[in-house]
Amino acid sequence: MSTHEKLKLIEKVLRTKPDTLTEETRLETLSMWDSLTMLSLQIEFSAIRSDIQFDQLYMCSTVGDLCNML
């Protein structure tokens, strides 16, 4: 999966406008970043990698950190 595809997946889950996220985007700056969003990401990511845990998502600080999990 390319970085572009990963960003598209994250944008879909976060319900952001297309091409608005970069790997450098800080999660704390996103108004929609909360525990429910993290759970939604875990569900989406589990289709690709079943071993991702909620705690791992909680430790992420950038979109790039999320991309690196996939």
SEDO-147595 format. One record per residue: residue number from 0; z, y, x of N, C-alpha, C in turn. Coordinates in nm, 4 decimals. Each point is the difference from the previous one (the first is absolute). Layout:
! residues N
<NUM,<Z,Y,X>,<Z,Y,X>,<Z,Y,X>>
...
This chain:
! residues 70
<0,<0.0000,-0.1169,0.0855>,<0.0000,0.1169,-0.0855>,<0.0000,0.1237,0.0904>>
<1,<-0.0924,0.0897,-0.0251>,<-0.0100,0.1211,0.0822>,<0.1090,0.1013,-0.0388>>
<2,<0.0222,0.0940,0.0882>,<0.0974,0.1057,-0.0289>,<-0.0411,0.0769,-0.1244>>
<3,<-0.1285,0.0254,-0.0141>,<-0.0495,0.0713,-0.1184>,<0.0338,-0.0770,-0.1284>>
<4,<-0.0182,-0.1307,0.0019>,<0.0321,-0.0830,-0.1167>,<0.1501,0.0018,-0.0289>>
<5,<0.0799,-0.0023,0.1054>,<0.1452,0.0055,-0.0169>,<0.0418,0.1326,-0.0623>>
<6,<-0.0587,0.1099,0.0491>,<0.0316,0.1323,-0.0561>,<-0.0399,0.0076,-0.1471>>
<7,<-0.1144,-0.0568,-0.0348>,<-0.0454,-0.0010,-0.1400>,<0.0990,-0.0764,-0.0886>>
<8,<0.0484,-0.1129,0.0487>,<0.0972,-0.0790,-0.0751>,<0.1285,0.0790,-0.0210>>
<9,<0.0487,0.0639,0.1049>,<0.1231,0.0785,-0.0098>,<-0.0206,0.1188,-0.0939>>
<10,<-0.1146,0.0664,0.0089>,<-0.0297,0.1113,-0.0918>,<-0.0022,-0.0474,-0.1457>>
<11,<-0.0534,-0.1195,-0.0210>,<-0.0039,-0.0553,-0.1362>,<0.1413,-0.0211,-0.0537>>
<12,<0.0853,-0.0614,0.0796>,<0.1371,-0.0278,-0.0433>,<0.0778,0.1302,-0.0201>>
<13,<-0.0197,0.0959,0.0901>,<0.0713,0.1271,-0.0095>,<-0.0616,0.0955,-0.1031>>
<14,<-0.1178,-0.0383,-0.0476>,<-0.0724,0.0824,-0.0993>,<-0.0282,0.1407,0.0527>>
<15,<-0.0468,0.0036,0.1236>,<-0.0390,0.1269,0.0594>,<-0.1508,0.0163,-0.0099>>
<16,<-0.0469,0.1200,0.0214>,<-0.1438,0.0244,0.0010>,<-0.0612,-0.0736,0.1188>>
<17,<-0.1223,-0.0473,-0.0161>,<-0.0669,-0.0704,0.1099>,<-0.0099,0.0866,0.1254>>
<18,<0.0130,-0.0643,0.1120>,<-0.0149,0.0631,0.1315>,<0.0999,0.1120,0.0264>>
<19,<0.1197,-0.0111,-0.0563>,<0.1030,0.1012,0.0245>,<0.1050,-0.0478,0.1001>>
<20,<0.0091,-0.1292,0.0221>,<0.0996,-0.0533,0.0927>,<-0.0624,-0.0287,0.1355>>
<21,<0.0789,0.0212,0.1031>,<-0.0382,-0.0400,0.1352>,<0.1128,-0.0867,0.0543>>
<22,<-0.0233,-0.0614,0.1121>,<0.1051,-0.0823,0.0601>,<0.1199,0.0847,0.0410>>
<23,<-0.0221,0.1282,0.0217>,<0.1080,0.0897,0.0427>,<0.0806,0.0567,-0.1172>>
<24,<-0.0444,-0.0206,-0.1231>,<0.0706,0.0537,-0.1166>,<0.1409,-0.0560,-0.0046>>
<25,<0.0974,0.0900,-0.0061>,<0.1415,-0.0398,-0.0077>,<0.0322,-0.0357,-0.1449>>
<26,<0.0576,-0.1169,-0.0206>,<0.0306,-0.0478,-0.1350>,<0.0985,0.0917,-0.0707>>
<27,<0.0937,0.0568,0.0727>,<0.1013,0.0877,-0.0597>,<-0.0613,0.1268,-0.0608>>
<28,<-0.1231,0.0328,0.0393>,<-0.0656,0.1197,-0.0548>,<-0.0728,-0.0280,-0.1308>>
<29,<-0.0090,-0.1263,-0.0377>,<-0.0712,-0.0380,-0.1224>,<0.0966,-0.0008,-0.1175>>
<30,<-0.0326,0.0758,-0.1025>,<0.0909,0.0115,-0.1155>,<0.0200,-0.1327,-0.0712>>
<31,<-0.0984,-0.0885,0.0098>,<0.0095,-0.1272,-0.0708>,<0.0664,-0.1098,0.0815>>
<32,<0.0476,0.0313,0.1203>,<0.0608,-0.1021,0.0857>,<0.1438,-0.0246,-0.0438>>
<33,<0.0227,-0.1152,-0.0619>,<0.1333,-0.0384,-0.0451>,<0.0088,-0.1525,-0.0005>>
<34,<0.1120,-0.0522,-0.0427>,<0.0203,-0.1453,0.0049>,<-0.0963,-0.0748,-0.0923>>
<35,<-0.0373,0.0589,-0.1114>,<-0.0960,-0.0657,-0.0896>,<-0.1372,-0.0098,0.0663>>
<36,<-0.0380,0.1044,0.0713>,<-0.1268,-0.0017,0.0733>,<0.0034,-0.1053,0.1102>>
<37,<0.1122,-0.0101,0.0689>,<0.0130,-0.1019,0.1041>,<-0.0127,-0.1398,-0.0593>>
<38,<0.0576,-0.0212,-0.1161>,<-0.0109,-0.1293,-0.0669>,<-0.1455,-0.0278,-0.0393>>
<39,<-0.0680,0.1009,-0.0503>,<-0.1419,-0.0149,-0.0346>,<-0.0826,-0.0350,0.1230>>
<40,<0.0297,0.0650,0.1125>,<-0.0695,-0.0325,0.1245>,<0.0289,-0.1427,0.0440>>
<41,<0.1247,-0.0423,-0.0129>,<0.0346,-0.1367,0.0382>,<-0.0801,-0.1001,-0.0816>>
<42,<-0.0152,0.0260,-0.1270>,<-0.0768,-0.0895,-0.0872>,<-0.1467,-0.0029,0.0435>>
<43,<-0.0589,0.1171,0.0233>,<-0.1398,0.0067,0.0436>,<-0.0184,-0.0659,0.1371>>
<44,<0.0899,0.0304,0.0919>,<-0.0102,-0.0546,0.1349>,<0.0193,-0.1510,0.0016>>
<45,<0.0800,-0.0519,-0.0934>,<0.0271,-0.1439,-0.0006>,<-0.1259,-0.0821,-0.0287>>
<46,<-0.0999,0.0614,-0.0605>,<-0.1267,-0.0701,-0.0220>,<-0.0739,-0.0201,0.1324>>
<47,<0.0342,0.0837,0.0993>,<-0.0645,-0.0078,0.1306>,<0.0896,-0.0705,0.1008>>
<48,<0.1280,0.0362,-0.0038>,<0.1004,-0.0570,0.0904>,<0.1254,-0.0305,-0.0786>>
<49,<0.0265,-0.1255,-0.0216>,<0.1109,-0.0395,-0.0876>,<0.1382,0.0154,0.0632>>
<50,<0.0066,0.0274,0.1294>,<0.1292,0.0068,0.0667>,<0.0583,0.1415,0.0096>>
<51,<-0.0634,0.0987,-0.0593>,<0.0498,0.1377,0.0061>,<0.1218,0.0147,-0.0911>>
<52,<0.1051,0.0566,0.0565>,<0.1250,0.0187,-0.0731>,<0.0209,0.1477,-0.0336>>
<53,<0.0760,0.0248,-0.1048>,<0.0302,0.1359,-0.0432>,<0.0642,0.0809,0.1125>>
<54,<0.0891,-0.0630,0.0757>,<0.0676,0.0689,0.1104>,<-0.0986,0.0508,0.1044>>
<55,<-0.1064,-0.0749,0.0229>,<-0.1018,0.0426,0.0954>,<-0.0699,0.1266,-0.0499>>
<56,<-0.0300,0.0052,-0.1290>,<-0.0625,0.1196,-0.0573>,<0.0939,0.1190,0.0083>>
<57,<0.1265,-0.0246,-0.0222>,<0.1006,0.1063,0.0041>,<0.0075,0.0640,0.1390>>
<58,<-0.0262,-0.0771,0.1032>,<0.0076,0.0496,0.1369>,<-0.1233,0.0814,0.0405>>
<59,<-0.1047,-0.0023,-0.0779>,<-0.1222,0.0731,0.0329>,<0.0201,0.1499,-0.0190>>
<60,<-0.0574,0.0780,0.0907>,<0.0102,0.1454,-0.0136>,<-0.1355,0.0677,-0.0150>>
<61,<-0.1078,-0.0707,0.0342>,<-0.1338,0.0566,-0.0155>,<-0.0919,-0.0996,-0.0710>>
<62,<-0.1107,0.0511,-0.0462>,<-0.1014,-0.0867,-0.0607>,<-0.0521,-0.0980,0.1050>>
<63,<-0.0081,0.0446,0.1243>,<-0.0420,-0.0889,0.1085>,<0.0932,-0.1187,0.0162>>
<64,<0.1297,0.0225,-0.0190>,<0.0955,-0.1114,0.0044>,<-0.0334,-0.1024,-0.1076>>
<65,<-0.0355,0.0485,-0.1174>,<-0.0387,-0.0913,-0.1094>,<-0.1265,-0.0761,0.0356>>
<66,<-0.0974,0.0710,0.0550>,<-0.1260,-0.0644,0.0397>,<0.0245,-0.1098,0.1027>>
<67,<0.0902,0.0253,0.0924>,<0.0278,-0.0979,0.1054>,<0.0642,-0.1272,-0.0545>>
<68,<0.0568,0.0071,-0.1181>,<0.0631,-0.1186,-0.0600>,<-0.1047,-0.0993,-0.0507>>
<69,<-0.1186,0.0493,-0.0262>,<-0.1036,-0.0868,-0.0570>,<-0.0857,-0.0662,0.1062>>
